[in-house]
Amino acid sequence: MPVSDWPVIASIHTDGACSGNPGPGGWGVVIDFVDGSRHELGGACHHTTNNQMELQAAISALKWVKQQLNSPSAFSLYTDSEYVLKGITQWIMGWKKKGWKTAKGKAVLNQDLWQTLDTLNAPWVDWRYVPGHAGYEGNERCDHIARTFALGKIPTLHQLDASMTDFNDSHAPASEVDSTLNCARVGNLRDLIETLHIANEIATQGFLITSSELADLMDVNASAVTSRGDEWVWRNWLVSRVRREGNQILWQLERVN
């Protein structure tokens, strides 16, 4: 249930970061209060995009507000993502009217995140744009938190204890760590699905691939491929040795039930 002993929010900054895009990502939130105090949030995801982390930062900020405050006063939420700003203040109305389709009739990317952000948005949120990497302290701090998480590290977050209205430095809360681990599991599944799609495309198109390429696809050492013989089954595919070209063995994948 929301509590009432938090100070009044002055502003919130959010930011996301990604290494590789897609790749490991992180997000950061800085909540500044009118009394000069500050509360910080952050988290990570194993496999994501920069836009997804920008959205997740805004979602996490508004979710915190909803969970912690009974009757929030109006405040400005600053993001350096024009994608987030224009999406939530302009584009989203048209997306919903078109059944979550773009003007060109294509499915809206990151629809699940947009829908979540839409449910958390409220009239008391004043969405603002702030240029990234331009020396704005709140944005720079968010960026540091997000990039630290994206690098697989856990930054020290300044946490405000509502009951004591005092700061303490702590690592990411258990709930954020749990969220990070869950996101990593989902990321692993996404990686697997992408791998299976690639394998299916190779089989469908009749492409031949080398031992090293097949090893990369299976995420094993090349020796584990060549030691299996001339024909064997991997997941949904029959893998067959076709011929040798120079120093490379070429393999074919055939879909089996």
C-alpha positions in Angstrom: 0.0 0.0 0.0 1.2 3.6 -0.6 2.7 5.4 2.3 2.4 9.1 3.1 5.7 9.9 4.9 7.8 10.5 1.7 8.7 14.1 0.9 7.0 15.8 -2.0 8.5 15.0 -5.4 10.2 17.9 -7.2 11.3 16.0 -10.3 12.2 12.6 -11.7 15.0 11.8 -14.2 15.0 8.5 -16.1 17.6 6.9 -18.5 18.4 3.7 -20.2 21.6 2.2 -21.6 22.5 -0.8 -23.7 25.8 -2.4 -24.7 25.4 -3.7 -28.2 21.7 -2.7 -28.9 20.6 -5.4 -28.6 22.8 -6.6 -25.8 23.1 -6.3 -22.0 21.3 -3.2 -20.7 20.5 -1.2 -17.7 18.2 1.6 -16.5 18.4 4.3 -13.9 15.9 6.6 -12.0 16.7 9.6 -9.9 13.8 11.0 -7.8 14.5 14.5 -6.3 12.3 15.9 -3.6 11.4 19.5 -2.7 13.4 19.2 0.6 16.6 18.5 -1.4 16.7 14.8 -0.7 17.0 12.1 -3.3 16.0 8.5 -4.0 17.5 6.3 -6.7 16.5 3.1 -8.5 18.1 0.9 -11.1 18.1 -2.5 -12.7 19.5 -4.5 -15.5 18.5 -6.9 -18.3 20.6 -9.6 -19.9 19.4 -9.1 -23.5 17.5 -5.9 -24.5 17.6 -2.7 -26.5 18.3 0.9 -25.6 14.7 1.9 -26.3 13.4 -0.9 -24.1 15.6 0.3 -21.2 14.5 3.8 -21.7 10.9 2.6 -21.4 11.7 0.4 -18.4 13.2 3.3 -16.6 10.1 5.4 -17.0 7.9 2.4 -16.0 9.9 1.7 -12.9 9.8 5.4 -11.9 6.0 5.7 -12.2 5.5 2.2 -10.6 7.5 3.4 -7.6 5.3 6.6 -7.3 2.1 4.5 -7.5 3.3 2.1 -4.9 4.7 4.6 -2.4 2.6 7.7 -2.6 -1.1 8.1 -1.8 -1.8 11.4 -3.6 1.2 12.5 -5.7 1.6 16.2 -6.4 2.4 17.2 -10.0 6.0 16.8 -11.0 8.2 16.8 -14.1 9.6 13.6 -15.4 12.7 14.2 -17.6 13.9 11.7 -20.2 16.6 12.1 -22.9 14.7 9.7 -25.1 12.6 11.5 -27.8 11.2 8.0 -28.5 9.7 7.8 -25.0 8.6 11.4 -24.9 6.9 11.5 -28.2 5.5 8.0 -27.8 3.8 8.6 -24.5 2.6 12.2 -25.3 1.8 11.9 -29.0 2.0 8.6 -30.8 0.3 6.4 -28.3 -3.2 7.9 -28.9 -3.0 6.9 -32.6 -1.5 3.5 -31.8 -4.5 2.6 -29.5 -7.0 3.8 -32.0 -5.4 1.6 -34.7 -5.3 -1.4 -32.4 -1.6 -1.0 -31.6 -0.6 -0.5 -35.2 1.6 2.2 -36.7 0.5 4.6 -39.4 1.9 2.1 -41.9 -0.1 -0.7 -40.4 2.8 -2.5 -38.7 2.7 -3.8 -35.2 4.0 -1.3 -32.6 7.4 -2.3 -31.3 7.7 -2.9 -27.6 3.9 -2.9 -27.3 3.9 -4.6 -23.9 6.1 -1.9 -22.4 4.1 0.9 -24.0 0.9 -0.6 -22.6 2.4 -0.9 -19.1 3.6 2.7 -19.3 0.2 3.9 -20.5 -1.5 2.3 -17.5 0.9 4.1 -15.1 0.8 7.5 -16.8 -1.3 10.1 -15.1 -2.3 13.8 -15.4 0.1 14.8 -12.6 3.1 13.6 -14.7 4.6 16.5 -16.8 6.7 14.8 -19.4 9.9 16.8 -20.3 12.8 16.3 -22.6 16.4 16.8 -21.5 19.4 16.5 -23.8 21.6 13.6 -22.9 25.3 13.9 -22.0 24.9 17.7 -21.8 25.9 18.2 -18.2 22.4 18.0 -16.6 23.2 16.5 -13.2 20.1 14.4 -12.8 20.4 13.0 -16.3 24.1 12.3 -15.9 23.5 10.4 -12.6 20.8 8.3 -14.3 23.1 7.6 -17.2 25.8 6.4 -14.7 23.4 4.1 -12.9 22.1 2.7 -16.2 25.5 2.2 -17.8 26.9 0.5 -14.6 24.1 -2.0 -14.6 24.5 -2.6 -18.4 28.2 -3.5 -17.7 27.0 -6.2 -15.3 27.9 -4.3 -12.2 25.7 -3.1 -9.3 26.1 0.6 -8.5 25.7 2.1 -5.1 22.3 3.7 -5.0 21.3 6.6 -2.7 18.2 5.3 -0.9 16.0 7.5 1.2 14.3 5.8 4.1 10.8 7.2 4.2 10.3 6.4 7.9 13.5 8.2 8.9 13.7 10.7 6.0 17.4 10.1 5.9 19.9 8.8 3.2 21.6 5.5 3.2 23.9 4.1 0.5 22.9 0.6 -0.5 23.2 -1.7 -3.4 20.2 -2.5 -5.6 17.2 -3.6 -3.5 16.3 -7.3 -3.4 13.3 -6.7 -5.6 15.5 -5.1 -8.3 18.0 -8.0 -8.1 15.1 -10.4 -8.5 13.8 -8.5 -11.4 17.3 -8.5 -13.0 17.6 -12.2 -12.6 14.2 -12.8 -14.1 15.1 -10.5 -17.0 18.3 -12.5 -17.5 16.3 -15.7 -17.7 13.9 -14.2 -20.3 16.9 -12.9 -22.2 18.3 -16.4 -22.3 15.1 -17.7 -23.8 15.1 -14.9 -26.3 18.6 -15.8 -27.3 17.5 -19.4 -27.7 14.5 -18.5 -29.9 16.7 -16.3 -32.1 19.2 -19.2 -32.5 16.4 -21.6 -33.4 15.0 -19.1 -35.9 18.5 -18.9 -37.5 18.8 -22.7 -37.7 15.4 -23.0 -39.3 16.3 -20.3 -41.9 19.5 -22.2 -42.7 17.6 -25.4 -43.2 14.8 -23.8 -45.2 17.1 -22.0 -47.5 19.4 -25.1 -47.9 22.5 -23.1 -46.8 25.7 -25.0 -46.1 27.7 -23.9 -43.1 31.2 -24.7 -41.8 32.1 -26.6 -38.7 33.0 -23.4 -36.9 29.8 -21.7 -37.9 27.8 -24.7 -36.7 29.7 -24.7 -33.5 28.8 -21.0 -33.0 25.1 -21.8 -33.7 25.1 -24.6 -31.2 27.3 -22.7 -28.7 29.8 -25.5 -28.4 33.5 -26.0 -29.3 34.2 -26.9 -33.0 35.7 -30.2 -31.9 32.3 -31.2 -30.4 30.8 -30.8 -33.9 33.4 -32.8 -35.9 33.6 -35.6 -33.3 29.9 -36.5 -33.7 30.2 -38.3 -37.0 28.7 -37.7 -40.4 25.1 -37.5 -39.4 23.3 -36.7 -36.2 20.3 -34.9 -34.7 20.5 -31.5 -32.9 17.2 -30.3 -31.5 14.8 -30.2 -34.4 17.3 -30.7 -37.2 19.2 -33.6 -38.8 22.8 -32.4 -39.3 24.6 -34.1 -42.2 28.2 -33.8 -43.4 28.1 -32.8 -47.1 31.6 -32.3 -48.3 35.0 -30.7 -47.5 36.2 -27.5 -49.0 39.9 -26.9 -48.3 40.3 -27.1 -44.5 36.6 -26.7 -43.8 33.8 -29.3 -43.5 30.4 -28.2 -44.8 27.2 -29.2 -43.0 23.5 -29.2 -44.0 20.5 -28.9 -41.6 17.3 -30.7 -42.4 14.2 -30.1 -40.3 12.8 -33.2 -38.6 9.7 -33.7 -36.5 
